[in-house]
Structures are given as structure tokens and as C-alpha cells.
Amino acid sequence: MHVIHEIGPVWNTESRILFLGTMPSPASRLAGFYYMHPRNRFWPVMEKLFGVTLSSVNDRRTFLLQNNIALWDVLCGCDIDGAQDSSIKNAVPNDFTQILDESKISRIFCTGKTALSLYEKLCAKNTLFRTKVFLRQVQQMLRGLWKNFAKNTERKYLQTHSINKAGKNLRNIFRTFAKIRQRLEYIPNFS
């Protein structure tokens, strides 16, 4: 099915980082906002990482803007089956000119392998010269952190439980998120 992206980007002139997904899922398109499928880890991880509760779309939009975080997707249209990124064909990229020219974005984080691959293939050549871009694939970290939130969070569990195929333990995941948070805080006016 051909899908047109109808959810506008969340950003303002003070935005300093940009999280990019691939294309909104059917649940997100229905809700009119990003990462709205109940099993998506993005919002629960942001809540834990920043120590906030984000119960509505308005809360989430306000949180992003107050923390100078922009949110959008790589594609403005494509043929896709449901939410299966692997089924994407006839991909058409979003135009990042305005958001990058009129904001202070200096880092771009792709939330999945497909988003990263499509960004590099379709967009990077047009944006690398305008802004300093750091691409990071964060889906594995989100998955690992969410598994911990959904299960037991006792210290013993954090010290011993292996949470992903690569054999990294939860402490490493938390350290990685702490490093990301520190890097974000180095951006003036991030917090």
C-alpha cells in the first residue's frame, strides 16, 4: 500500500538534535503522532531517561520542544506493508532543508537500521554539508533498556542479567544511555 506521511515534524528554532524514524506505523498515523504503537519503546525510554511522565500527545510534544529535541521521519512517502520497514519500496525522502537551516540541529539520531540506511542513501549527501551530523543506530539500546523496564529492575538483575544477543549486560546499556545523555547536555541549552 502506498503511504503518504501526513504527520508534520516536531521542531523549533532551538532544536539541537533530531531523532529520525523511517515512516509512521499505522498506529502512529491513526493517532497523528510519532511512536504511538503501545509496544514501541521510544516514549517509555524517554520517560525513564529524563524522569518524566508523558501521558498525552501534548505532553510529548511539549517535552520534545522544551528539551530542544526534534522528531521526524526519513521518508515522506513509500509503498509499505503495515509497519514492516523491510517491505519498503519506492521510497521518497523528506526535505530537511528548512528544519536544518532554521534550527540549531547538530546531531541526527536514526532510531533503526532501515531509517539509517535510507537516510544515508537518500538524504545524507544533501545534509552533510549544512550541518554536523552524527548518525547513531539506537534501536538495540532502546530494545535492551525497555526489556529491563518491563521486567524486574532490582540491582541484582541489573548486575547479572544478559539482555541481548550480543551478550551486553544491562549495566552497559545504562552506561551507554548515560553517555548519550551527557553528550546531549554538552549541547548548549539542551536541558
C-alpha positions as CSV (number, residue, x, y, z in Angstrom):
1,M,0.0,0.0,0.0
2,H,1.3,3.5,-0.8
3,V,1.5,5.7,2.2
4,I,2.0,9.4,2.4
5,H,3.5,10.9,5.6
6,E,0.9,13.3,7.0
7,I,2.5,14.0,10.4
8,G,4.5,17.2,10.5
9,P,7.9,17.3,12.1
10,V,8.2,18.4,15.7
11,W,10.9,21.1,16.0
12,N,11.6,24.8,16.6
13,T,14.5,27.1,16.0
14,E,16.1,26.0,19.3
15,S,16.1,22.3,18.4
16,R,19.6,20.8,18.7
17,I,19.1,17.1,18.0
18,L,16.9,15.3,15.5
19,F,15.5,11.8,16.0
20,L,14.5,10.2,12.7
21,G,12.4,7.1,12.2
22,T,11.6,5.6,8.9
23,M,7.8,6.1,8.4
24,P,5.0,6.3,10.9
25,S,3.4,3.0,11.8
26,P,-0.4,2.5,11.2
27,A,-1.0,3.2,14.9
28,S,1.0,6.4,14.7
29,R,-0.8,7.5,11.6
30,L,-4.1,6.9,13.3
31,A,-3.1,8.8,16.4
32,G,-1.4,11.6,14.4
33,F,1.9,11.5,16.3
34,Y,5.1,9.6,16.4
35,Y,5.8,6.2,18.1
36,M,2.2,5.6,19.2
37,H,2.1,1.8,19.0
38,P,1.7,0.5,22.6
39,R,4.7,-1.7,22.2
40,N,7.0,1.0,20.8
41,R,9.9,1.7,23.3
42,F,10.6,5.3,22.4
43,W,8.3,7.1,24.8
44,P,8.8,4.7,27.8
45,V,12.6,5.1,27.4
46,M,12.4,8.9,27.2
47,E,10.3,8.9,30.3
48,K,12.9,6.8,32.2
49,L,15.8,8.6,30.8
50,F,14.5,12.1,31.7
51,G,12.5,11.1,34.8
52,V,9.2,12.4,33.4
53,T,5.7,11.1,32.7
54,L,4.4,11.7,29.2
55,S,0.8,10.6,29.1
56,S,-0.6,12.6,26.1
57,V,0.5,13.8,22.7
58,N,0.5,17.3,24.0
59,D,2.8,16.3,26.9
60,R,5.2,14.6,24.4
61,R,5.3,17.5,22.0
62,T,5.9,19.9,24.9
63,F,8.7,17.6,26.3
64,L,10.4,17.5,22.9
65,L,10.4,21.2,22.4
66,Q,11.4,22.1,26.0
67,N,14.4,19.7,25.6
68,N,15.4,21.0,22.2
69,I,14.6,17.7,20.5
70,A,13.2,17.5,17.0
71,L,11.4,14.4,15.8
72,W,10.6,13.4,12.2
73,D,11.0,10.6,9.7
74,V,13.3,10.0,6.8
75,L,10.5,9.3,4.3
76,C,7.6,11.4,3.2
77,G,6.1,8.5,1.2
78,C,6.6,4.9,0.2
79,D,5.0,1.6,-0.5
80,I,4.9,-0.4,2.7
81,D,3.1,-3.4,4.2
82,G,1.7,-2.3,7.6
83,A,4.7,-1.2,9.7
84,Q,7.3,-3.6,8.1
85,D,10.3,-1.5,7.2
86,S,11.7,-4.4,5.3
87,S,8.8,-4.1,2.8
88,I,9.5,-0.5,1.9
89,K,9.7,0.2,-1.9
90,N,9.5,3.4,-3.9
91,A,10.9,5.5,-1.0
92,V,10.6,9.3,-1.3
93,P,12.7,11.2,1.3
94,N,11.6,14.2,3.3
95,D,13.2,17.6,2.5
96,F,15.3,18.5,5.5
97,T,16.3,21.9,4.2
98,Q,14.1,24.1,6.3
99,I,14.5,22.2,9.6
100,L,18.3,22.1,9.3
101,D,18.7,25.7,8.0
102,E,16.4,27.3,10.6
103,S,17.3,25.3,13.7
104,K,20.4,24.6,15.7
105,I,20.4,20.8,15.0
106,S,24.0,19.4,15.1
107,R,23.2,15.7,15.7
108,I,20.9,13.3,13.9
109,F,20.0,10.0,15.6
110,C,18.3,7.3,13.5
111,T,16.1,5.0,15.5
112,G,16.5,1.9,13.4
113,K,18.6,0.2,10.8
114,T,16.2,0.9,7.9
115,A,16.0,4.6,8.9
116,L,19.8,4.8,9.0
117,S,20.2,3.0,5.7
118,L,17.6,5.2,3.9
119,Y,19.0,8.4,5.4
120,E,22.5,7.6,4.2
121,K,21.2,6.6,0.8
122,L,18.7,9.3,0.1
123,C,19.4,12.3,2.4
124,A,23.0,12.4,3.8
125,K,24.6,13.8,0.6
126,N,22.2,16.8,0.8
127,T,22.6,17.5,4.5
128,L,26.2,16.7,5.5
129,F,27.5,19.9,4.2
130,R,24.9,22.0,6.0
131,T,25.2,20.6,9.5
132,K,27.5,18.4,11.5
133,V,25.6,15.1,11.5
134,F,26.3,12.1,13.7
135,L,24.3,9.0,12.8
136,R,23.7,6.5,15.6
137,Q,21.6,3.4,15.5
138,V,19.8,3.4,18.8
139,Q,17.1,0.7,18.3
140,Q,19.2,-2.0,20.1
141,M,19.7,0.2,23.1
142,L,16.0,1.1,23.2
143,R,15.1,-2.6,23.0
144,G,17.5,-3.6,25.8
145,L,16.5,-0.7,28.1
146,W,12.8,-1.4,27.5
147,K,13.2,-5.1,28.3
148,N,14.6,-4.1,31.7
149,F,11.7,-1.7,32.4
150,A,9.2,-4.3,31.5
151,K,10.8,-6.9,33.8
152,N,12.4,-6.7,37.2
153,T,14.6,-3.7,38.0
154,E,16.3,-4.9,41.1
155,R,20.0,-4.2,41.4
156,K,20.9,-7.9,41.3
157,Y,19.0,-8.2,38.0
158,L,20.9,-5.1,36.6
159,Q,24.2,-6.7,37.6
160,T,23.7,-10.1,36.2
161,H,21.1,-10.4,33.5
162,S,22.2,-10.6,29.9
163,I,19.6,-8.8,27.7
164,N,20.6,-9.2,24.1
165,K,22.2,-11.5,21.6
166,A,25.5,-9.5,21.7
167,G,25.8,-10.5,25.3
168,K,25.9,-7.0,26.7
169,N,24.5,-6.7,30.2
170,L,22.1,-4.1,31.4
171,R,24.7,-2.0,33.2
172,N,26.4,-1.4,29.8
173,I,23.1,-0.3,28.3
174,F,22.6,2.2,31.2
175,R,26.1,3.4,30.8
176,T,25.5,3.9,27.1
177,F,22.4,5.9,27.8
178,A,24.2,7.9,30.4
179,K,26.9,8.8,27.9
180,I,24.2,9.8,25.3
181,R,22.6,12.0,28.0
182,Q,26.0,13.6,28.8
183,R,26.7,14.2,25.1
184,L,23.3,15.9,24.7
185,E,23.9,18.0,27.8
186,Y,27.1,19.3,26.2
187,I,24.9,21.0,23.5
188,P,24.2,24.5,24.9
189,N,20.6,24.9,26.1
190,F,19.8,21.2,25.7
191,S,18.4,20.8,29.2
